[in-house]
Amino acid sequence: RLYEAQAQPRGKSKRVSDGLDFADDSNDFDSAPLADLFPSVSVVFADIAGFTAWSSAREPQQVFLLLESIYASFDKIAYRHNVFKVETVGDCYVAAAGLPEPVDNHAVTASKFALDCLKKMRESTLKLEVTLGPDTADLELRVGIHSGQVTAGVLRGERSRFQLFGDTMNTAARMEHSGERNRVQISQATADLLSEAGFSNWATPRKSNIYLKGKGDMQTYWLRKSKSTRRTVQRGLSTSDES
């Protein structure tokens, strides 16, 4: 599998034999890149709103305590929903459903993951404010989801990493950036997949379109679960897929 080829930092003595000669400016590899095209996945961007101002008034250890606590809880949620953690960039957590093993209901999976992260974020910040200060509970998650194709693979180098590329990544990031605190904004593509899966009432149209550079006006949706939908999910999916 692609994700199994991720490499840990290597010692200098192993770098040349692993295919990358740091003494050679050409940096040629001795094998073809390990990459593939995934035609249909759902990408999640989750950003901690208010983190920059909060962290500027904290000690480094406090900043890392917050991030480690939150990210560890998200990792557990991702494992439970079979969502692939792509990376963390600062205070942004990036994940994807539908890879490396393709699944048909990736939009539903990504949506459940995002909503569970919102709930866990609220619980975590309330607990952490005892040690990190009362304004810690003011931190909230802003989440965006978009569905489409991505190019994914192991980007080789001194610190090889499994990475995703493509317009789907950019659009998912914009869904997050143009969203609101404590809400999940999803694209039309993701809303369509939810509707096809029988969960159209999870998506509430945003009152006005948003403008994205290079794409123009876009209709987006707020993600929510209704009580009636939750009962449908419990009947239609196996126990391991339930929220």
ChimeraX attribute file (.defattr): number of C-alpha atoms within 10 A of each C-alpha:
attribute: neighborCount
match mode: 1-to-1
recipient: residues
	/A:1	9
	/A:2	15
	/A:3	18
	/A:4	9
	/A:5	14
	/A:6	17
	/A:7	16
	/A:8	10
	/A:9	11
	/A:10	13
	/A:11	8
	/A:12	10
	/A:13	8
	/A:14	11
	/A:15	15
	/A:16	14
	/A:17	10
	/A:18	13
	/A:19	15
	/A:20	18
	/A:21	16
	/A:22	14
	/A:23	8
	/A:24	9
	/A:25	7
	/A:26	9
	/A:27	13
	/A:28	11
	/A:29	14
	/A:30	10
	/A:31	8
	/A:32	6
	/A:33	11
	/A:34	15
	/A:35	16
	/A:36	14
	/A:37	12
	/A:38	17
	/A:39	13
	/A:40	19
	/A:41	25
	/A:42	29
	/A:43	34
	/A:44	33
	/A:45	29
	/A:46	26
	/A:47	23
	/A:48	20
	/A:49	20
	/A:50	17
	/A:51	20
	/A:52	11
	/A:53	9
	/A:54	16
	/A:55	15
	/A:56	10
	/A:57	10
	/A:58	13
	/A:59	11
	/A:60	10
	/A:61	8
	/A:62	16
	/A:63	16
	/A:64	13
	/A:65	15
	/A:66	19
	/A:67	17
	/A:68	12
	/A:69	14
	/A:70	21
	/A:71	18
	/A:72	12
	/A:73	16
	/A:74	22
	/A:75	17
	/A:76	13
	/A:77	19
	/A:78	23
	/A:79	13
	/A:80	14
	/A:81	19
	/A:82	20
	/A:83	25
	/A:84	21
	/A:85	17
	/A:86	18
	/A:87	16
	/A:88	15
	/A:89	9
	/A:90	11
	/A:91	17
	/A:92	21
	/A:93	20
	/A:94	21
	/A:95	25
	/A:96	28
	/A:97	29
	/A:98	23
	/A:99	22
	/A:100	18
	/A:101	12
	/A:102	13
	/A:103	13
	/A:104	13
	/A:105	16
	/A:106	25
	/A:107	31
	/A:108	22
	/A:109	23
	/A:110	28
	/A:111	27
	/A:112	20
	/A:113	24
	/A:114	28
	/A:115	19
	/A:116	16
	/A:117	24
	/A:118	20
	/A:119	13
	/A:120	17
	/A:121	22
	/A:122	16
	/A:123	13
	/A:124	16
	/A:125	22
	/A:126	18
	/A:127	12
	/A:128	18
	/A:129	15
	/A:130	11
	/A:131	10
	/A:132	19
	/A:133	14
	/A:134	12
	/A:135	12
	/A:136	21
	/A:137	18
	/A:138	14
	/A:139	18
	/A:140	22
	/A:141	26
	/A:142	25
	/A:143	34
	/A:144	29
	/A:145	33
	/A:146	31
	/A:147	30
	/A:148	19
	/A:149	19
	/A:150	22
	/A:151	16
	/A:152	20
	/A:153	22
	/A:154	20
	/A:155	17
	/A:156	17
	/A:157	18
	/A:158	15
	/A:159	11
	/A:160	15
	/A:161	18
	/A:162	19
	/A:163	16
	/A:164	23
	/A:165	13
	/A:166	12
	/A:167	14
	/A:168	21
	/A:169	24
	/A:170	13
	/A:171	22
	/A:172	25
	/A:173	23
	/A:174	21
	/A:175	27
	/A:176	25
	/A:177	18
	/A:178	14
	/A:179	20
	/A:180	17
	/A:181	17
	/A:182	19
	/A:183	19
	/A:184	26
	/A:185	33
	/A:186	30
	/A:187	23
	/A:188	18
	/A:189	17
	/A:190	26
	/A:191	29
	/A:192	16
	/A:193	19
	/A:194	21
	/A:195	16
	/A:196	11
	/A:197	14
	/A:198	14
	/A:199	19
	/A:200	14
	/A:201	15
	/A:202	20
	/A:203	24
	/A:204	15
	/A:205	17
	/A:206	15
	/A:207	10
	/A:208	11
	/A:209	13
	/A:210	15
	/A:211	13
	/A:212	13
	/A:213	8
	/A:214	6
	/A:215	8
	/A:216	9
	/A:217	12
	/A:218	14
	/A:219	15
	/A:220	24
	/A:221	24
	/A:222	19
	/A:223	24
	/A:224	17
	/A:225	14
	/A:226	12
	/A:227	9
	/A:228	9
	/A:229	16
	/A:230	15
	/A:231	10
	/A:232	13
	/A:233	18
	/A:234	13
	/A:235	11
	/A:236	11
	/A:237	10
	/A:238	9
	/A:239	10
	/A:240	9
	/A:241	14
	/A:242	15
	/A:243	15
